[in-house]
Amino acid sequence: MGSVYTIGEALIDFIPADKGVPLKAVTGFEKAAGGAPFNVACAVAKLGGRSGFIGKLGTDAFGDFLVETLDGLGVDVSHVLRTGEAGTGLAFVSLSSDGNRDFSFYRNPSADMLLTEQEVSGIAFEAGDILHFCSVDLIEAPVKYAHRAAIQSVKDAGGLISFDPNVRLPLWTSPEACRQTILEFLPGAHIVKISDEELSFITGLKDEEAAIASLFTGDVRHVVYTKGAAGAVWYNADGSIAVPGHAVRVADTTGAGDAFIGALLYQLHVRGLKADGIGTEDIRQMLDFANAAAALTTTRKGAVVALPGQDEVISLLAGQR
């Protein structure tokens, strides 16, 4: 069956005790495991799938906490490296009254940025594996080249590549540097997940249909367009399939996108699907499952702790049919 691997950043999110105030006015924070690739690996594991995280952490208490979190959920940590050259990354978060977020990052550099091409070259990927990555660790640092090496290794093995740009502009020297790097890596993916907030920024196009069409470049076969509470649309050469979201009371949107793509990759993983030949009914069911996982995540604070198990997702789906 293979495994779902993720590569990139793992960090500590400091979630505010106060909601609806700017970051400068927050009076207290609660520590939580975070980082989009980290969250996705955890999402797959919590749903019952096989996942592994590829990355580098500091030899500090925060790094210990992250490794223990992964291991406790059953995520393969054999490709998690440690270094004393930099600390584990930190992110302080503020939440608006509707649950949306603002970030302040501390990683100049952080340990995840120091993962090298040589350190991932020995990983023995298989044809049934999926590799998922995001854009945060595509900055000009050793980890960017580690991504390139891992992507090529998975492709050589016959595996599937998934890319969620997950734009975080404060981590880049300029918005254009972020955009150009995303466009550089985009053609290497088989599946691209993109949000409504990111589409026009990445493509430079205001027309939605033209913007979606422009993403089909290189190896891209599928584009999954997420629209928050409105659900998601899956595009491929056969057309598009839209599936509505699920109505829930939102407490915190942190990790919702990661829960969505984690659930989607879990479904691809357990169904043994490849980039070519994904049927309409598979797509509809996978989108519905992923929408439910994302919705459940928004009902709780934090990222990893908010990720649902399979029984919760099935229960929500059953209750809304």
RODO-2510 file (C-alpha; in nm, 4 decimals, decimal comma):
residues 321
     n   res          X          Y          Z
     1     m     0,0000     0,0000     0,0000
     2     g     0,2916     0,2382     0,0589
     3     s     0,2925     0,5424     0,2858
     4     v     0,2018     0,9097     0,2773
     5     y     0,5215     1,1064     0,3391
     6     t     0,5344     1,4780     0,4067
     7     i     0,8440     1,6957     0,3952
     8     g     0,9142     2,0417     0,5317
     9     e     0,8526     2,2456     0,8416
    10     a     0,7556     2,1302     1,1873
    11     l     0,7215     2,4017     1,4487
    12     i     0,5483     2,5137     1,7638
    13     d     0,2298     2,7186     1,7289
    14     f     0,1578     2,9414     2,0262
    15     i    -0,2217     2,9726     2,0242
    16     p    -0,3651     3,2826     2,1960
    17     a    -0,5798     3,2660     2,5052
    18     d    -0,7619     3,5759     2,3778
    19     k    -0,9706     3,5701     2,0603
    20     g    -1,0648     3,8727     1,8531
    21     v    -0,7634     4,0872     1,9499
    22     p    -0,4446     4,1682     1,7543
    23     l    -0,1273     3,9748     1,8286
    24     k     0,0258     4,2645     2,0208
    25     a    -0,2663     4,2593     2,2642
    26     v    -0,2673     3,8848     2,3379
    27     t    -0,1903     3,8213     2,7043
    28     g    -0,1270     3,4471     2,7004
    29     f    -0,0546     3,1570     2,4690
    30     e    -0,0896     2,7786     2,4708
    31     k     0,1781     2,5617     2,3067
    32     a     0,0678     2,3356     2,0181
    33     a     0,2447     2,1243     1,7563
    34     g     0,2255     2,2756     1,4080
    35     g     0,3680     2,3245     1,0609
    36     a     0,1583     2,2284     0,7585
    37     p     0,3547     1,9169     0,6452
    38     f     0,3748     1,8032     1,0088
    39     n    -0,0014     1,8496     1,0460
    40     v    -0,0755     1,6564     0,7265
    41     a     0,1321     1,3577     0,8405
    42     c    -0,0569     1,3622     1,1705
    43     a    -0,3930     1,3939     0,9929
    44     v    -0,3251     1,0801     0,7874
    45     a    -0,2147     0,8866     1,0960
    46     k    -0,5157     0,9941     1,3040
    47     l    -0,7439     0,8685     1,0275
    48     g    -0,5711     0,5301     1,0410
    49     g    -0,3318     0,5617     0,7470
    50     r     0,0427     0,5019     0,7214
    51     s     0,2411     0,8251     0,7209
    52     g     0,5963     0,9466     0,7714
    53     f     0,7479     1,2900     0,8302
    54     i     1,0741     1,4004     0,6679
    55     g     1,2371     1,6994     0,8331
    56     k     1,4859     1,8422     1,0798
    57     l     1,4276     1,9688     1,4342
    58     g     1,6412     2,1356     1,6961
    59     t     1,7967     1,9438     1,9827
    60     d     1,5724     2,1350     2,2203
    61     a     1,2609     2,0736     2,4280
    62     f     1,0373     2,1912     2,1432
    63     g     1,1948     1,9374     1,9081
    64     d     1,1452     1,6651     2,1702
    65     f     0,7800     1,7609     2,1969
    66     l     0,7266     1,7427     1,8213
    67     v     0,8962     1,4017     1,7857
    68     e     0,6929     1,2660     2,0758
    69     t     0,3738     1,4025     1,9180
    70     l     0,4483     1,2301     1,5869
    71     d     0,5508     0,9051     1,7498
    72     g     0,2479     0,9065     1,9768
    73     l     0,0173     0,9217     1,6760
    74     g     0,1997     0,6448     1,4922
    75     v     0,3754     0,8640     1,2355
    76     d     0,7065     0,7170     1,1139
    77     v     0,9840     0,9342     1,2616
    78     s     1,2788     0,7434     1,1146
    79     h     1,3482     1,0346     0,8760
    80     v     1,3303     1,3088     1,1410
    81     l     1,6794     1,4474     1,1999
    82     r     1,8012     1,6665     1,4881
    83     t     2,0545     1,9496     1,4913
    84     g     2,2172     2,1805     1,7410
    85     e     2,2904     2,4421     1,4719
    86     a     1,9470     2,6051     1,5027
    87     g     1,6394     2,5845     1,7222
    88     t     1,2980     2,4447     1,6373
    89     g     1,0787     2,7033     1,4625
    90     l     0,8145     2,9001     1,6542
    91     a     0,4973     3,0728     1,5352
    92     f     0,2822     3,3037     1,7463
    93     v    -0,0793     3,3207     1,6307
    94     s    -0,3647     3,5646     1,6854
    95     l    -0,7274     3,4726     1,6142
    96     s    -0,9961     3,7073     1,4874
    97     s    -1,3538     3,6713     1,6104
    98     d    -1,4399     3,4507     1,3093
    99     g    -1,1483     3,2155     1,3771
   100     n    -0,9103     3,3421     1,1067
   101     r    -0,5412     3,3821     1,1878
   102     d    -0,2452     3,6179     1,1846
   103     f     0,1084     3,4815     1,2317
   104     s     0,4415     3,6035     1,3644
   105     f     0,7249     3,3575     1,2899
   106     y     1,0592     3,3052     1,4672
   107     r     1,2904     3,1059     1,2359
   108     n     1,6032     3,2895     1,1234
   109     p     1,7077     3,0192     1,0628
   110     s     1,5150     2,7368     1,2228
   111     a     1,6234     2,3751     1,2215
   112     d     1,3831     2,2687     0,9445
   113     m     1,5587     2,5042     0,6996
   114     l     1,8859     2,3098     0,7410
   115     l     1,7679     1,9743     0,6030
   116     t     1,9999     1,8898     0,3124
   117     e     1,9716     1,7061    -0,0187
   118     q     2,2222     1,4469     0,1025
   119     e     2,0129     1,3756     0,4128
   120     v     1,7101     1,2675     0,2065
   121     s     1,8963     1,0887    -0,0716
   122     g     1,9001     0,7527     0,1053
   123     i     1,5238     0,7227     0,1627
   124     a     1,3910     0,4140    -0,0166
   125     f     1,0581     0,5269    -0,1619
   126     e     0,8176     0,2804    -0,3232
   127     a     0,5659     0,2926    -0,6081
   128     g     0,2730     0,3112    -0,3652
   129     d     0,4109     0,6138    -0,1783
   130     i     0,2730     0,9671    -0,1815
   131     l     0,4936     1,2701    -0,1091
   132     h     0,3260     1,5930     0,0014
   133     f     0,4986     1,9306     0,0317
   134     c     0,4165     2,2991     0,0818
   135     s     0,5895     2,6282    -0,0008
   136     v     0,7118     2,7503     0,3401
   137     d     1,0346     2,5478     0,3197
   138     l     1,1010     2,6300    -0,0462
   139     i     1,2859     2,9450     0,0591
   140     e     1,6502     2,9796    -0,0470
   141     a     1,8009     2,7391     0,2069
   142     p     1,9320     2,3806     0,2064
   143     v     1,5792     2,2454     0,2607
   144     k     1,4691     2,3729    -0,0814
   145     y     1,7151     2,1357    -0,2482
   146     a     1,6158     1,8550    -0,0133
   147     h     1,2639     1,8981    -0,1514
   148     r     1,3871     1,8715    -0,5089
   149     a     1,5772     1,5530    -0,4322
   150     a     1,2870     1,3892    -0,2477
   151     i     1,0371     1,4809    -0,5208
   152     q     1,2597     1,3289    -0,7877
   153     s     1,3190     1,0142    -0,5811
   154     v     0,9456     0,9552    -0,5346
   155     k     0,8836     1,0109    -0,9051
   156     d     1,1615     0,7692    -0,9958
   157     a     0,9946     0,5113    -0,7713
   158     g     0,6589     0,5628    -0,9428
   159     g     0,4944     0,7461    -0,6514
   160     l     0,2515     1,0378    -0,6395
   161     i     0,3440     1,4017    -0,5680
   162     s     0,1031     1,6398    -0,3909
   163     f     0,1600     2,0158    -0,3498
   164     d    -0,0277     2,2636    -0,1310
   165     p     0,1318     2,6096    -0,1729
   166     n    -0,0017     2,7174     0,1693
   167     v     0,1209     3,0749     0,1168
   168     r     0,2826     3,2457     0,4177
   169     l     0,4163     3,5776     0,2846
   170     p     0,5833     3,6969     0,6112
   171     l     0,8421     3,4189     0,5627
   172     w     0,9566     3,5462     0,2222
   173     t     1,1822     3,8328     0,1181
   174     s     0,9036     3,9520    -0,1137
   175     p     0,5629     3,8360    -0,2402
   176     e     0,7097     3,7928    -0,5879
   177     a     0,9853     3,5634    -0,4574
   178     c     0,7161     3,3456    -0,3008
   179     r     0,5050     3,3439    -0,6158
   180     q     0,7922     3,2614    -0,8504
   181     t     0,9141     2,9759    -0,6306
   182     i     0,5656     2,8248    -0,6154
   183     l     0,5438     2,8460    -0,9954
   184     e     0,8879     2,6819    -1,0168
   185     f     0,7801     2,3786    -0,8123
   186     l     0,4208     2,3553    -0,9351
   187     p     0,4911     2,1556    -1,2563
   188     g     0,6545     1,8787    -1,0515
   189     a     0,3309     1,7871    -0,8718
   190     h     0,0598     1,5468    -0,9872
   191     i    -0,2038     1,6941    -0,7557
   192     v    -0,2222     2,0610    -0,6531
   193     k    -0,4431     2,1813    -0,3693
   194     i    -0,5055     2,5568    -0,3767
   195     s    -0,7370     2,7832    -0,1775
   196     d    -0,9613     3,0606    -0,3034
   197     e    -0,7428     3,3092    -0,1135
   198     e    -0,4288     3,1958    -0,3010
   199     l    -0,5490     3,1432    -0,6579
   200     s    -0,5216     3,4945    -0,8036
   201     f    -0,1974     3,5675    -0,6156
   202     i    -0,0213     3,2580    -0,7488
   203     t    -0,1520     3,2695    -1,1047
   204     g    -0,1684     3,6470    -1,1522
   205     l    -0,5142     3,6018    -1,3072
   206     k    -0,8434     3,7389    -1,1755
   207     d    -1,0685     3,5185    -1,3877
   208     e    -1,1238     3,1996    -1,1851
   209     e    -1,1588     2,9610    -1,4794
   210     a    -0,8490     3,0972    -1,6529
   211     a    -0,6533     3,0851    -1,3278
   212     i    -0,7452     2,7207    -1,2627
   213     a    -0,6615     2,6264    -1,6227
   214     s    -0,3169     2,7862    -1,5925
   215     l    -0,2264     2,5462    -1,3097
   216     f    -0,2323     2,2478    -1,5461
   217     t     0,1331     2,2594    -1,6368
   218     g     0,4059     1,9954    -1,6379
   219     d     0,2950     1,6843    -1,4470
   220     v    -0,0158     1,8417    -1,2910
   221     r    -0,3179     1,6171    -1,3539
   222     h    -0,5554     1,7302    -1,0812
   223     v    -0,6288     2,0645    -0,9151
   224     v    -0,8310     2,0690    -0,5936
   225     y    -0,9731     2,4144    -0,5287
   226     t    -1,0860     2,4749    -0,1701
   227     k    -1,3366     2,7453    -0,0790
   228     g    -1,3629     2,7206     0,2983
   229     a    -1,7161     2,6646     0,4249
   230     a    -1,8401     2,6560     0,0631
   231     g    -1,6625     2,3254     0,0028
   232     a    -1,4220     2,2265    -0,2744
   233     v    -1,4013     2,1650    -0,6472
   234     w    -1,1844     1,8989    -0,8146
   235     y    -1,0626     1,9784    -1,1674
   236     n    -0,8997     1,7436    -1,4167
   237     a    -0,9019     1,6687    -1,7882
   238     d    -1,2549     1,5238    -1,7595
   239     g    -1,4047     1,8438    -1,6152
   240     s    -1,4883     1,9445    -1,2596
   241     i    -1,6748     1,8055    -0,9590
   242     a    -1,7973     2,0353    -0,6807
   243     v    -1,8863     1,9113    -0,3326
   244     p    -2,0345     2,1464    -0,0685
   245     g    -1,8893     2,1964     0,2760
   246     h    -2,0398     2,1051     0,6131
   247     a    -2,2038     2,3577     0,8442
   248     v    -2,0332     2,3696     1,1863
   249     r    -1,9686     2,6229     1,4611
   250     v    -1,6171     2,7576     1,3936
   251     a    -1,3786     2,8048     1,6853
   252     d    -1,0401     2,8182     1,5055
   253     t    -0,9465     2,7704     1,1388
   254     t    -0,5886     2,6683     1,2235
   255     g    -0,5086     2,3396     1,0513
   256     a    -0,8325     2,3159     0,8515
   257     g    -0,6524     2,3155     0,5162
   258     d    -0,4050     2,0574     0,6463
   259     a    -0,6897     1,8389     0,7713
   260     f    -0,8507     1,8639     0,4276
   261     i    -0,5446     1,7615     0,2263
   262     g    -0,4469     1,5017     0,4882
   263     a    -0,7901     1,3400     0,4586
   264     l    -0,7728     1,3558     0,0798
   265     l    -0,4291     1,1932     0,0703
   266     y    -0,5478     0,9313     0,3198
   267     q    -0,8320     0,8452     0,0834
   268     l    -0,5980     0,8270    -0,2177
   269     h    -0,3637     0,6119    -0,0095
   270     v    -0,6175     0,3550     0,1124
   271     r    -0,7867     0,3370    -0,2278
   272     g    -0,4492     0,2803    -0,3977
   273     l    -0,5193     0,5471    -0,6607
   274     k    -0,2606     0,6907    -0,9014
   275     a    -0,2609     1,0253    -1,0826
   276     d    -0,4254     0,8725    -1,3897
   277     g    -0,7583     0,6945    -1,3754
   278     i    -0,9237     0,8539    -1,0696
   279     g    -1,2967     0,8056    -1,1256
   280     t    -1,5809     1,0510    -1,0720
   281     e    -1,7383     0,8632    -0,7817
   282     d    -1,4006     0,8256    -0,6077
   283     i    -1,3501     1,2014    -0,6403
   284     r    -1,6931     1,2840    -0,5012
   285     q    -1,6508     1,0558    -0,2013
   286     m    -1,2966     1,1734    -0,1296
   287     l    -1,3963     1,5413    -0,1424
   288     d    -1,6920     1,4828     0,0882
   289     f    -1,4657     1,3003     0,3348
   290     a    -1,2000     1,5753     0,3192
   291     n    -1,4580     1,8536     0,3621
   292     a    -1,5922     1,6782     0,6720
   293     a    -1,2434     1,6385     0,8213
   294     a    -1,1674     2,0072     0,7638
   295     a    -1,5003     2,1175     0,9110
   296     l    -1,4490     1,9113     1,2267
   297     t    -1,1026     2,0607     1,2733
   298     t    -1,2449     2,4152     1,2829
   299     t    -1,4689     2,3289     1,5786
   300     r    -1,1660     2,3010     1,8109
   301     k    -0,8623     2,5176     1,8869
   302     g    -0,5187     2,4264     1,7602
   303     a    -0,4019     2,2075     1,4739
   304     v    -0,2925     1,8518     1,5618
   305     v    -0,5157     1,8237     1,8692
   306     a    -0,8118     1,9335     1,6566
   307     l    -0,7584     1,6786     1,3786
   308     p    -1,0414     1,4237     1,3718
   309     g    -1,0307     1,0459     1,3717
   310     q    -1,2060     0,8364     1,1087
   311     d    -1,5070     0,7602     1,3315
   312     e    -1,5756     1,1323     1,3797
   313     v    -1,5625     1,1991     1,0065
   314     i    -1,7924     0,9079     0,9287
   315     s    -2,0329     1,0234     1,1991
   316     l    -2,0525     1,3757     1,0554
   317     l    -2,1074     1,2399     0,7051
   318     a    -2,3803     1,0075     0,8262
   319     g    -2,5559     1,2872     1,0159
   320     q    -2,5696     1,5214     0,7176
   321     r    -2,7047     1,2759     0,4641
***
